[in-house]
Amino acid sequence: MTKSPESTTAPVSSGGILAAWHRIPLYVRIVIAMLLGIIIGKMIGLLPQEQVREIAKYFLDFAKIILDLLKMVAVPLIFTAVIHAIMNAQIPKGTGKRIVFLLLTNTLVAIFIGLLVGNLLQPGSWVPMNLTVNSTLTGEFKPWEELKSKIPTSLVGSLADNLVIPTILIALALGIALRRVQAEQELAGKKGYASLSEMLETLYQVLLVVLHWIIDIIPFAVFAIVVKVVALEGLRPFLSLIGFVVSVLIALSLQVTYYLVRVKLQSWVGIGRFLRGGSEALLTAFCTASSTATAPLNYTCLREKIGLRESSATMGALVGSNFNNDGTALYEAMGPMYIAQALNNPIPLIKQPVVAFMSVVASVGAPGIPEAGLVTMMLVFQAVGLPTEYVALLLPVDWFLDRCRTMVNLMGDMTVACILDGKTPEWEERDSVAAAVQEPAWNPSASISEKE
């Protein structure tokens, strides 16, 4: 009896398995990895303690290998991302200082809220843990020595040695210098900058492809670190994540409140109109966890549903999506504080400005793709001396918080656009101009001359 085409079962090839793996959303893969890690970790935990410690060490080493791959691409990616963002930002003359002020104040407020909530609530200490400490936070902090160590001495050396802050400082300097050279060459009718700009764009896209490859195997790192933690500590560390989620949501809510107050006081847009008009873009941001993918829809909502001027909508949606990632900045500030508290080794107040600086850079350099915060979080951990393997502990809840902070990122872009639009709607300004043209203002001298 011959089989019908529908009933024929095709052999499962490696390509088919790979395709099936990619069809599963990343957050589902991470949750599956976490659940398997809990089961295996519990089973290993039944063995004698000496064997448990030995096996857990191998799982930790495996997780470190994958996260080291992420560290390998993180610094070059941020280097090119910062230069790429500076060179490609289309900021009209006359609005540059104002939009920089708006973006910077939004980001600094977000980081301040994140650090404030982290210091007040201390979610990492809600459920005591006994995780292994392997950080440089325990040493004496010497600000002057720390500052001297961050001054870049070599472009190639900073990249080769994965020195985060020196590389970022070089990227900022090169980005600003290249933008200036680009402007001078455009005035002179030259196009020498174009080849360099295209090369940077290509390198940025190549690094994003490599990043996607590494992110594809991140669930294995989650599995390994969960096995290690559960085998040694049980489920207590993951109960502590509830406190982290609550704290981040409180901080994000405070940032949203700040946006609404700023829109109310500094623009003509009412809060109701702001939320109703942007609801479709905000929901899309939550579903996709990608500010880049949502930028065109955000522009449409700002222009057609809220009713902003074209220039304001463009600046908010397109320029803001590159620089205004306040939810990411807030999260990047709270993540290392939580892990440091969980290690019973909180970040000293004097060292928290380093967290703030890295959070600003992370929010600018983070690619607008899902799980991009994982890359920049590695850099923040590295900059403050925290063990980077514990970034994996955040991943079981990161998929949800990633969507929440993407919504806040987008709302920050909307806020900037509304403030840029001013206190008068476009149609009122147009009507007042038309009325002035149709009904000229009364001129007393003209009236006297007519009577004479």
MIKE-432845 format. One line per 3 residues: number of its first residue (from 1); their letters; for each residue z, x, y of C-alpha. Coordinates in steps of 0.02 Angstrom, whole numbers. Each point is the difference from the previous one (the first is absolute). Layout:
NUM	a	Z:X:Y ~ ...
END
This chain:
1	mtk	0:0:0 ~ -49:72:167 ~ 121:2:143
4	spe	-44:-79:165 ~ -6:115:152 ~ 158:-81:66
7	stt	99:39:-156 ~ -57:181:-13 ~ 141:117:44
10	apv	-59:157:89 ~ 90:161:-45 ~ 127:51:129
13	ssg	-64:160:81 ~ 97:118:109 ~ -100:-68:146
16	gil	52:-176:-48 ~ 183:48:-8 ~ -15:88:168
19	aaw	-86:-152:77 ~ 134:-116:-70 ~ 136:116:71
22	hri	-80:-8:173 ~ -15:-189:-6 ~ 190:-14:-10
25	ply	74:5:177 ~ 97:160:34 ~ 165:-90:32
28	vri	-15:-87:-170 ~ -29:168:-84 ~ 154:69:89
31	via	107:-148:-54 ~ -60:20:-181 ~ 38:187:7
34	mll	173:-37:69 ~ 39:-128:-137 ~ -60:119:-137
37	gii	101:139:80 ~ 157:-108:-4 ~ -25:-41:-185
40	igk	-34:181:-51 ~ 139:65:112 ~ 126:-120:-79
43	mig	-53:58:-174 ~ 16:184:47 ~ 170:-37:78
46	llp	67:-43:-173 ~ -21:180:-57 ~ 135:134:20
49	qeq	21:52:182 ~ -61:178:-28 ~ -164:-65:-72
52	vre	-15:-131:137 ~ 11:134:136 ~ -128:109:-89
55	iak	-126:-143:-24 ~ 28:-64:178 ~ -44:174:66
58	yfl	-172:-9:-80 ~ -34:-173:73 ~ 54:63:172
61	dfa	-117:150:-15 ~ -144:-116:-46 ~ 34:-109:153
64	kii	9:156:110 ~ -172:57:-61 ~ -81:-163:58
67	ldl	95:-3:165 ~ -46:183:30 ~ -182:-55:-11
70	lkm	39:-125:136 ~ 82:136:105 ~ -155:107:-26
73	vav	-113:-127:84 ~ 127:-70:124 ~ 1:141:128
76	pli	-191:24:7 ~ -21:-189:10 ~ 120:-19:146
79	fta	-81:152:84 ~ -173:-79:-6 ~ 66:-176:32
82	vih	86:49:164 ~ -156:94:63 ~ -111:-144:-58
85	aim	107:-130:89 ~ 5:97:164 ~ -187:39:2
88	naq	-59:-175:-45 ~ 116:-103:111 ~ -109:-93:125
91	ipk	113:-18:152 ~ -87:-58:161 ~ 38:96:160
94	gtg	144:-70:99 ~ 91:-74:-151 ~ 45:160:-93
97	kri	171:29:78 ~ 48:-182:-13 ~ -46:-21:-183
100	vfl	83:165:-46 ~ 159:-62:85 ~ -8:-168:-92
103	llt	-32:81:-169 ~ 133:133:23 ~ 136:-123:57
106	ntl	-39:-117:-146 ~ 11:143:-125 ~ 158:76:74
109	vai	87:-169:1 ~ -49:-25:-183 ~ 72:170:-49
112	fig	157:-32:102 ~ 24:-167:-88 ~ -29:81:-170
115	llv	125:139:31 ~ 127:-120:77 ~ -6:-122:-146
118	gnl	3:144:-125 ~ 153:78:83 ~ 94:-164:21
121	lqp	-35:-82:-169 ~ -15:160:-105 ~ -88:-89:-144
124	gsw	0:157:-109 ~ 190:-7:-13 ~ 11:-185:-51
127	vpm	-9:43:-184 ~ 74:173:-37 ~ -118:115:-95
130	nlt	16:172:-75 ~ -176:64:21 ~ -37:186:-9
133	vns	4:81:172 ~ -132:132:33 ~ -23:0:188
136	tlt	22:113:150 ~ 102:-129:94 ~ 161:79:-61
139	gef	-28:161:97 ~ 54:26:180 ~ -128:-70:122
142	kpw	-47:126:136 ~ -115:-86:126 ~ -68:159:79
145	eel	-38:81:-168 ~ -77:-164:-59 ~ -110:-8:156
148	ksk	-59:180:-20 ~ -46:-32:-182 ~ -112:-146:52
151	ipt	-106:99:123 ~ -170:29:-86 ~ -48:182:-22
154	slv	-159:-23:-101 ~ -122:-145:-21 ~ -49:46:-178
157	gsl	176:53:-46 ~ 77:-166:56 ~ -123:-99:-106
160	adn	13:118:-148 ~ 190:-3:0 ~ 9:-190:26
163	lvi	102:24:160 ~ 3:-177:65 ~ 54:8:182
166	pti	-99:159:46 ~ -157:-76:-77 ~ 24:-161:98
169	lia	26:95:163 ~ -162:95:-32 ~ -91:-164:-40
172	lal	60:-79:163 ~ -57:152:101 ~ -170:9:-87
175	gia	-28:-188:16 ~ 34:-1:187 ~ -105:159:27
178	lrr	-146:-68:-103 ~ 4:-163:96 ~ -9:96:164
181	vqa	-146:107:-62 ~ -87:-158:-59 ~ 16:-78:173
184	eqe	-66:159:86 ~ -148:14:-119 ~ -45:-184:24
187	lag	-4:26:189 ~ -111:153:-24 ~ -117:-94:-117
190	kkg	47:109:-149 ~ 38:-61:-176 ~ 76:152:-83
193	yas	162:-96:-30 ~ -90:-129:-108 ~ -17:113:-153
196	lse	185:47:8 ~ 49:-182:21 ~ -107:-50:-151
199	mle	75:142:-103 ~ 177:-58:41 ~ -48:-180:-42
202	tly	-72:56:-168 ~ 153:107:-40 ~ 114:-146:44
205	qvl	-97:-117:-116 ~ 1:130:-141 ~ 189:19:15
208	lvv	20:-189:-6 ~ -99:-4:-163 ~ 114:135:-74
211	lhw	151:-97:64 ~ -60:-156:-93 ~ -14:103:-160
214	iid	179:60:17 ~ 65:-173:47 ~ -81:-65:-160
217	iip	120:107:-104 ~ 154:-32:108 ~ 61:-136:-122
220	fav	25:139:-129 ~ 112:92:124 ~ 97:-162:27
223	fai	18:-20:-189 ~ 64:179:-19 ~ 126:-6:143
226	vvk	64:-172:-55 ~ 26:65:-178 ~ 96:149:69
229	vva	109:-102:118 ~ 37:-141:-124 ~ 40:122:-142
232	leg	127:90:109 ~ 63:-135:120 ~ -47:-168:-74
235	lrp	-65:-139:115 ~ 121:35:142 ~ -128:94:110
238	fls	-121:-147:-8 ~ 134:-124:50 ~ 21:108:154
241	lig	-183:-35:46 ~ 51:-179:42 ~ 101:67:145
244	fvv	-148:105:57 ~ -119:-150:-3 ~ 124:-107:97
247	svl	25:137:130 ~ -186:29:24 ~ -33:-187:18
250	ial	139:-14:131 ~ -74:147:96 ~ -177:-71:-9
253	slq	65:-169:62 ~ 80:86:150 ~ -166:86:37
256	vty	-91:-167:-8 ~ 129:-74:121 ~ -34:145:118
259	ylv	-187:-37:-8 ~ 23:-185:39 ~ 113:37:149
262	rvk	-124:127:66 ~ -147:-121:-18 ~ 99:-137:88
265	lqs	50:111:147 ~ -155:108:22 ~ -149:-112:-36
268	wvg	-65:-176:31 ~ 1:-40:-188 ~ 137:-117:-61
271	igr	95:41:-160 ~ -66:-155:-89 ~ -180:41:46
274	flr	28:181:-52 ~ 65:-45:-173 ~ -122:-143:-34
277	ggs	-151:98:59 ~ 43:155:-100 ~ 64:-87:-157
280	eal	-162:24:-99 ~ -7:186:38 ~ 187:22:-38
283	lta	-18:-89:-167 ~ -151:107:-44 ~ 98:157:45
286	fct	139:-54:-119 ~ -123:-37:-141 ~ -106:158:17
289	ass	137:122:58 ~ -139:84:101 ~ -5:3:189
292	tat	-177:74:-3 ~ -68:-143:-105 ~ 83:-128:115
295	apl	-57:78:166 ~ -164:-100:17 ~ 89:-165:-37
298	nyt	138:47:122 ~ -131:26:136 ~ -73:-172:-36
301	clr	170:-84:9 ~ 46:89:162 ~ -167:-43:81
304	eki	-35:-176:-64 ~ 167:-78:-47 ~ 120:80:124
307	glr	-134:16:134 ~ 19:179:60 ~ -132:94:96
310	ess	-123:99:-105 ~ 63:168:65 ~ 181:-43:-39
313	atm	-40:-63:-175 ~ -103:157:-35 ~ 136:118:59
316	gal	137:-90:-97 ~ -91:-28:-164 ~ -106:157:-15
319	vgs	92:135:97 ~ 171:-68:-48 ~ -41:0:-186
322	nfn	-16:191:9 ~ 154:39:102 ~ 118:-150:2
325	ndg	81:-4:-173 ~ 176:-47:52 ~ 50:-80:-166
328	tal	-50:161:-88 ~ 98:105:125 ~ 155:-107:-26
331	yea	-15:11:-190 ~ -30:188:5 ~ 162:19:98
334	mgp	103:-109:-118 ~ -64:67:-167 ~ 70:177:10
337	myi	163:-64:75 ~ 23:-117:-148 ~ -33:135:-130
340	aqa	113:124:91 ~ 140:-129:-1 ~ -32:-37:-185
343	lnn	18:187:-34 ~ 168:-10:92 ~ -73:127:121
346	pip	-48:-99:158 ~ -116:76:130 ~ 106:70:144
349	lik	-23:-86:168 ~ -59:164:76 ~ -143:10:-127
352	qpv	-58:-179:20 ~ -118:45:145 ~ -102:94:-132
355	vaf	-12:-164:-96 ~ -53:-88:160 ~ -135:129:39
358	msv	-69:-4:-177 ~ 1:-190:3 ~ -106:-1:158
361	vas	-126:119:-78 ~ 3:-95:-164 ~ -39:-163:89
364	vga	-149:79:90 ~ -68:98:-148 ~ 26:-130:-137
367	pgi	-167:-62:-68 ~ -20:-189:14 ~ 0:-29:-188
370	pea	129:-71:-122 ~ 137:123:-52 ~ -49:123:138
373	glv	182:4:53 ~ 39:91:-162 ~ -98:152:60
376	tmm	83:9:169 ~ 172:-34:-75 ~ -21:157:-104
379	lvf	-25:99:160 ~ 155:-75:83 ~ 105:42:-153
382	qav	-68:176:-1 ~ 31:25:187 ~ 184:-50:-9
385	glp	35:93:-163 ~ 17:-147:-121 ~ -57:14:-182
388	tey	-173:-81:-1 ~ 13:-61:-179 ~ 116:-138:59
391	val	-142:-78:99 ~ -46:-80:-166 ~ 163:-99:5
394	llp	-70:-98:149 ~ -161:-49:-88 ~ 67:-150:-99
397	vdw	29:-90:167 ~ -130:91:105 ~ -142:-119:-48
400	fld	95:-145:82 ~ 65:97:150 ~ -175:73:25
403	rcr	-66:-176:31 ~ 143:-42:118 ~ -22:158:104
406	tmv	-190:-25:6 ~ 32:-171:79 ~ 113:83:129
409	nlm	-133:134:32 ~ -126:-137:35 ~ 120:-98:111
412	gdm	26:160:99 ~ -188:10:29 ~ -2:-183:55
415	tva	145:32:119 ~ -88:146:83 ~ -159:-104:20
418	cil	95:-144:82 ~ 91:115:122 ~ -165:85:47
421	dgk	-72:-172:37 ~ 126:-23:140 ~ 88:-152:73
424	tpe	-158:-102:36 ~ -117:-74:-133 ~ -185:43:10
427	wee	-53:-180:35 ~ 123:-21:145 ~ -63:160:79
430	rds	-180:-58:-25 ~ 37:-171:77 ~ 88:76:150
433	vaa	-149:116:32 ~ -121:-146:-14 ~ 105:-105:120
436	avq	6:142:125 ~ -190:14:-4 ~ -28:-188:22
439	epa	134:-26:135 ~ 9:148:120 ~ 167:30:81
442	wnp	25:-77:175 ~ -41:123:138 ~ 87:-42:167
445	sas	-117:106:106 ~ -153:-84:-76 ~ 73:-172:38
448	ise	31:45:184 ~ -176:67:22 ~ -72:-161:-75
451	ke	100:-108:126 ~ -62:106:144
END
